[in-house]
Amino acid sequence: MAELKTKLGRLELQNPIVTASGTFGYGTEFTDFVDLDRIGAITLKSVTMEAKIGNIPPRIAETPSGMMNSIGLENNGIQDLIKRRLPALEGYKNLKVIANIAGHSIEENIECARILEKEKRVDALELNISCPNVAAGGLSFCFDLPVVEKLISKVRDEYSGPLIVKLSASVPDIVKLAEVSIKAGAEILSLINTIPAMEVDITSRKLFFKRGVAGLSGPAIRPIALKAIYDVASHFKIPIIGIGGVSSIEDVLKFLIIGADAVSIGMMNFINPKIAETLIDELDEYLNTNKLTLAELTLQS
Ligand code: RRO
């Protein structure tokens, strides 16, 4: 067995494979397929203070190289997460649980962070400032650096555990966004979220999604994610969770080599619900066969 233990600052994972928010439910939906206790960490679906019904359908479209979503933050609210979802994950001692918050305002995020601070089953908090599918908050935060600074530092004040901030690549300068996030108190960065994109319905000659814009994910965005990780990793010594179109062990290796410390699996969970566990085995096998350590997976000049 290769050594797969991964330290993301204070957040220690048994291996670097993570599941991305919104693509793996609350973990328990996947127990018929995967031994949750083998995964490095799962990131729960974004939560808000109150329940949200989400966007008007259609919410999903396929593309030749991925999928688009316009879920619009559907969730049952933070109290349901605490009463129903977190207790269901109690038995999994090796699995780290990352809660993802996506309040529409600074105040809502502060309130979510204050509540989750008390939850022992939450090992880290991911602050989602990059959802492309909501009118308030979400991606619009990323375009306003003073707001990013204030939002992160306020959440930082409320939450004492490892704080992850999830960034978008659809900004003018991701290095600047990362710099502001780190200065404000982000300990780990996760990048990237889905890319704002559009689809057209030929029959009605209308935009396919009611909001027009939807988030593109899957293999189409993998090279965009690689560049974002490269840009941030080459400027800052901060742990990075790389996300974006990972679908094979080769992709996992590319993300680790270019600068990610852990790799999050998103869209591929819908195609192959066993993928996270398979990638852990394949990473172990690759390192053994090639007599390499995780630390040796670095970009050569
Ligand atoms: O719920 C969503 O529509 C959503 C979110 Br919160 C997000 O962060 N990224 C995404 O593609 N969809």
Boltz pocket constraint, residues with backbone or C-beta under 6 A from the ligand:
constraints:
  - pocket:
      binder: B
      contacts: [[A, 22], [A, 46], [A, 69], [A, 70], [A, 71], [A, 72], [A, 73], [A, 74], [A, 102], [A, 128], [A, 130], [A, 131], [A, 132], [A, 133], [A, 193], [A, 194], [A, 215], [A, 216]]
      max_distance: 6.0
